[in-house]
Amino acid sequence: MAKVVFCNIAWMKLYSGITDNDQPKNGGAFVKENNDACESFNFYPYNHYCLGYVRAPGQRLNLARVEDVPDYVNKIDDVTVIWVATNDTGRHIVGWYEHAEMYRYYQEFYDSVNGVDRCWCYNFAASEKDVYLIPEELRNFRILSASKAGAELGMGQSNLWYADSVITKEKFVPKVLEYLEKIRPQTIQQHWRTEEIERIADIQGKSFAELDELAVKADSFDKRIAIDNLIIAMNPQNIFKARYQRAVDLDGALLYDEAIEEYQRALACATDADEKSDMFIDCMFNLLRLLDIVRKFFLAWEVAKRCLAIAKTIEDKFIAIDTMLRMSY
């Protein structure tokens, strides 16, 4: 039997951040008062994973209700997480995670998205390829309240429903899983595919300076990265700058694995003149930050030593030393 949980969150179109056209609705007092919701990025890939948040009762999840595990186990795997939210017509399934990790306690870290620092708080994590968002106009599977559907056939007042009773598993969960299979071909998967990241822009007759300007003015990541790829394919004299800019754009799209590789490529082709530039220092420290985030600590230690050697400011020296101290614990 599949391990299934239902999570009630605020209603949004894309769950890729709050925008003028996508505001969280019906998410409780906190969302209403602050116009913010931790779940607003539930379907926004973070380095190829989606990190899902639900406000849990008691600030912890009861893993034993999903899988027979002792209290000291703080994570279980292969969970199907069904996200539900309420619009004007009732509560509906808005999407789901498959093969997700489920954590007993909130996981938290700080990082920026779209240039804004935020706390990433989550209870679930799944590969971007196992995450499915139902388009707003197709969300038609209602999840009734227990008071209307009957005991163990609907959600109670808690935002988290373990759906672990015999009746629920036999009569309700199979219907939900059947629906998910039917709607799967029509769902949205918002991650960037390799062919999209590597596409080369079809632009001719432009100088490197003109292409740089077009990249700066590009209004989307896919346009910027395609121009970056074109510039690199043209083998410019300043290949270090071209690869650094591509790495920065990948970094900004939270494609950290790809950004790390591109920062490393940039450093590998840097000339003696490049190594004396502020851009080289930025490249080193950006690489250090990402290696720390993705927990590649051995590489981060080596890069931190190089950063300390080239740092020009007290702030940069502090960052390098702080990273090395944390790696030594």
C-alpha angles and dihedrals in degrees: 000000000000118000103240133176130176121219124194115213140158118291116256137155101233109358088222097122134303114290136163088266098042115049123165113251135191094009100133135260097313093054092046095048098041102029086226136106131188088216091060089100098041092120099034110105116237108196091330096316133093116220114208127204131195125169101248125205110251091008092273139082123233102232093179090069089062102035132009099255132141123251094259092064108095101182138038130188142219097038124156107222115198114199117208131182139173128246129170093292100046143277116328140173107263100178146315148228123226127203089010129169112237119204128206092215132033115274113217139183137150126243138137130256123189088357094303122113114231142165112249107213121177146159098194136042129190137168111266088240090061096051122097127186119193114222111251095245092053098052098114106134105104124209107205126207117259089246090061103032096041133253114322093002098087143032123279127210094289118095089226123065116184093193089207104140120109092243092051093048094047103038109023113025094057090055090051094049090049089053092050091055092051095048096041096093090056097048128108122243108190102193126115114250123218094249090053093050092048099043114126118221116246097230122136137187097025128127122230090256091052091048090049089054092049090051092051091050095044110121098211140040095242091057093046095048092047090055090046088054091049093052092050091046088056089059098229121204090244096053091156091063092046094052092043091055091049090051091051091052092049089047091053091052089055090245091138100164091055092041092054091053092048094048087052091050090050092052091047092059097040116127126219088262091051091053090060093054130097088235090063090053090049090050092053095048093045089053090049092052093051095045088053092049095050090044098241089147101168092055090042090055092053093047091046090057090053091046091053091051094054100033114126100186134056089238092056092046090051091052092051094046093045091052092050092048092051091049090054095059 
